[in-house]
Amino acid sequence: MDARFDYHGNENGAKFVKRIGNAGMVVDNSTLPRPTQELVKLRASQINGCGFCVDMHSKDAAHAGETAVRLNLVAAWREATVFTDAERAALALTEEGTRLADAHPGVTADTWTQVRKHYDDDQIAALISLIALINAYNRMNVLAGVPAGDYQPGQW
């Protein structure tokens, strides 16, 4: 199965990916915990139906030491006991920020209170930026029809 469009093979597409990749380095270098970053990327990708990103972020998280139990329960995080309160706050913000077009009310006061309780301003900036960034990547990959399954950890 091939992508319907080779984003990296197009000059404008490659330039855009490079620039948003550079923006992503700000989040990568932030104090937002790496496991939280991977959980956020995985959950948004699940919601958006981005197979490539689900493949990538589940493999990257496992490669970084994340457990199979936690990875398998990301989609059902509300009912799972394996996530910290801080991770739950990040996952709630991810869902609410990702579902904006689904007639969702946006970020609830309760979610924001929990995010504020567990993260400092720099981490919140990184978290909001990460949610925006992964949603952009998800949309690019879904629109371009990028297939899932062949990603190798660290490939990008």
N, C-alpha and C positions, 0 to 999 in steps of 0.2 A: 504494500500500500504506500503510495507516494502522497506527499502534500499537494494540495491543489495549486499552491503558490510557494515558490522558493523565496521567502523573505530575505534570507541572508545572501542569496544570489543576485538580488536586485540592489543597485547602488543606493537608491534612496532608502530602501528598507534596511539595508546594512548600516547606513549612517544613523538611522533612527534607533535601531537596536543598540548600537554602540553608545549613543547618548543616554538612553534610559538605563543601560547597564552601568554607566558612570554614575547616574543618580542612585542606583541601587547600592553602590559602594558606600555611600553615606550611611545607609541602614546597616550594611555588613559590618562597618567599623564602629557602630554605635554600641552602647552598653545594653541594648535590648538583648536578653539572653538568646543565644543561638537556637536552643531547642524551641523556644517560643516562636522565633522567626520561621522555622520549618513547619511548625504546627499551623501557623497562620497561613502560610503559602499553600499548604496541603488543603486546609479547610476551604479557603476561597476557591481553589481549583476544583474541588469536589462540587461545590455549589454551582460553579460556572460550567461544569461538564467539560473541562479541559483535560482530556486524557493524557496529553503530553506532559502537562505540568503536574498532574497527579503522579504519573510515572516518575518524573524527575525528582519531585520533592519527597516522595516516599522513599526513594532509593538514596537520595542525599542524606535524609534524616537517619535512615538505617546505617548508612556508612559512617555517620558521625556518632553512632552508638545508641540511637533511639530504639526502644524496644518494639517488637512486633505487636505486643498487646496494645500499647499506646497508639501506634500507627493505625491499627485496625479499629480502634475506638474513636478516632477523631470525628467521624461522621455522626457518632452518637455521644459526643462529649458531655452533654447535659446529664445523661444517665450513667456515666462512667465515673468510677472513683479514683482513677489513675492520674488525674490532672490536678495541679495545684490551683488554689484560688486565683493566683495571678494569671495562670494560663487560661483559666475559665473566663476571666475578664477579657483577655486578649481574643479568645475565640468568640465571645459574645460580640465584641466590637467588630470583629472580622465579619461575622454573619450579618450584623445590622448594616455595616458599611457596604457589604457586597450586594445585599438585597434591596438597595435603594429603588430600583426600577420595578420591584415586585409589589408595589403599593404598600411597602413597609413604612412604618412611621419614622424611620431614620434611627438615630442612636437614642436609646431611651435614657432617662435620667438615672435609672438604676445601673445600667451598664456603665455610664460615664462615671458614676460614683465609685464603682468597683475598679475601673481603670485608674482613676485618680488615687485610689487607696494603694494600689500596687506598683505604680510606675511614676517616675519623676518626669519632669517636663521634656528632657532630652529623649527619654525612652518613649514618651507619648508621641513626640514628633516622629520618631523612627517608626513607631507602630502605625500611625496614620499614613505615613509615606509608604510603608511596606504594603499596606492594604490597597492603597491606590495603585502602586506599582504592579502587584501581582494580578490585580483585576485587569490592568492594561495588557500584561503579558498573556493572560488567559484569553482575552478577546482577540489578540493578534493571532494566537495559535489556533483558536477555534475557527476564525474567519479564513485563515490560510489552510485549514484542514491538515494540520501537522499530526501525523499518527503517533501513537504511544507504543512503548514496549522496548525500544532499542536503546534508550538512554543509559549511559554509563556514568556512575558518580564522578563528578569533577569534569565532565565533558565540556561544560561551558564555563 
